[in-house]
Every structure is written in C-alpha cells, then in structure tokens.
C-alpha cells in the first residue's frame, strides 16, 4: 500500500561541518525505532506520535512517523563530535542534495511543513 509522506523541518541548521560521505553504508550508531523516538521527541513535544520505521545510510537517517494521525518523515544526521543523531532542517538538506540516494526518495518527497 503506497502512502505519501510529509516531511517536517527541524527549526535549526545542519549540525555538522565535517565532510559527509553520502554513499557510505556504515551506520555510526544504532538505527532503531527506540533511538529515533528519543531523537524526534523534542521536536514534537506535546503531540502524540508513533515512530513507524527508520532507515539509515552512513551519517544520515530518515524517520517515518505518525503525528496526530498524519504520516510524516524527518531527516536526521549523525553528529560525530557529540555521538548522537540530531534532526536536520529537511528543506535545506534536501534542496542541497545532501541526503544519500538510498534515503532521498522517502526523505525528500512530499509537502514540507515546519515543526514548531
């Protein structure tokens, strides 16, 4: 069953200045629903959400979740100095073609909305 995803943008700039390896398939830390539930929680504070799936490629991840009945997708980037995944500004990283090809179709399609 095909679903359309709505991307949300984190209200911050990309968190890293290090060189990215977009075609890398090595995941820097665990790529699990539990990890990403904690990553997106601050963005959705006060809303009801469920993380449906995550996919990782190198230092990048897409997180598909349902927030108050609407399916959405967010992009996260691994911050090596801090050792944590951080949500990125989806609009910016998609428009600058920073998201790896393996994640780009799901992470960068659909209507973009702002997370407040």
VENUR-V809581 format. One record per residue. RES is the residue in one letter. SS is DSSP state (~ for helix, > for strand, _ for the rest). PSI is psi in whole degrees, -180 to 180 (none if undefined). D_FIRST is the distance of its C-alpha to the first C-alpha in Angstrom with 2 decimals. Layout:
RES:SS:PSI:D_FIRST + RES:SS:PSI:D_FIRST
This chain:
X:_:124:0.00 + X:_:137:3.80 + X:_:149:6.54 + X:_:140:10.14 + X:_:148:12.67 + X:>:124:16.24 + X:>:143:18.92 + X:>:154:22.04 + X:>:129:25.45 + X:_:146:27.88 + X:_:47:31.29 + X:_:169:33.08 + X:_:162:33.77 + X:_:145:32.54 + X:_:-4:34.53 + X:_:157:35.94 + X:_:3:38.38 + X:_:161:38.15 + X:_:132:37.02 + X:_:150:33.33 + X:_:81:32.11 + X:_:-26:28.63 + X:_:0:28.10 + X:_:144:29.17 + X:_:1:26.93 + X:_:122:29.30 + X:_:127:28.02 + X:_:-29:31.01 + X:_:178:30.16 + X:_:139:27.59 + X:_:80:23.97 + X:_:159:22.81 + X:~:-39:21.07 + X:~:-45:24.59 + X:~:-47:26.15 + X:~:-19:23.75 + X:~:-40:23.85 + X:~:-33:27.55 + X:~:-44:27.07 + X:~:-13:25.14 + X:~:-46:27.03 + X:~:-30:29.96 + X:~:-28:27.83 + X:~:23:26.34 + X:_:126:29.51 + X:_:-9:29.64 + X:_:158:25.95 + X:_:124:23.61 + X:>:158:20.86 + X:>:128:18.79 + X:>:123:17.94 + X:>:-41:14.50 + X:>:160:15.10 + X:>:153:17.71 + X:>:138:18.41 + X:>:149:21.96 + X:>:110:23.93 + X:_:-127:27.66 + X:_:14:28.73 + X:>:154:25.38 + X:>:151:22.26 + X:>:144:19.14 + X:>:117:18.23 + X:>:127:14.96 + X:>:166:15.98 + X:>:126:15.90 + X:>:115:19.23 + X:_:45:20.35 + X:_:-2:16.93 + X:>:128:15.82 + X:>:135:13.47 + X:>:165:15.80 + X:>:140:16.73 + X:>:157:20.34 + X:>:134:22.39 + X:>:152:25.13 + X:>:142:28.07 + X:>:124:30.36 + X:>:103:33.89 + X:_:-45:36.17 + X:_:-37:39.39 + X:_:-20:37.93 + X:_:32:35.70 + X:>:159:32.72 + X:>:137:29.32 + X:>:132:29.62 + X:>:140:27.07 + X:_:169:27.79 + X:_:101:28.02 + X:~:-44:24.61 + X:~:-46:26.00 + X:~:-50:28.97 + X:~:-31:27.53 + X:~:-43:24.82 + X:~:-26:27.44 + X:_:7:29.84 + X:_:41:27.37 + X:_:-18:28.13 + X:_:133:24.64 + X:_:149:24.26 + X:~:-37:22.25 + X:~:-25:20.08 + X:~:-17:18.85 + X:~:-43:19.49 + X:~:-48:16.26 + X:~:-41:14.40 + X:~:-28:17.72 + X:_:13:19.18 + X:_:159:16.71 + X:_:-179:16.42 + X:_:138:19.23 + X:>:132:21.82 + X:>:157:23.42 + X:>:135:26.39 + X:_:131:26.57 + X:_:none:29.92
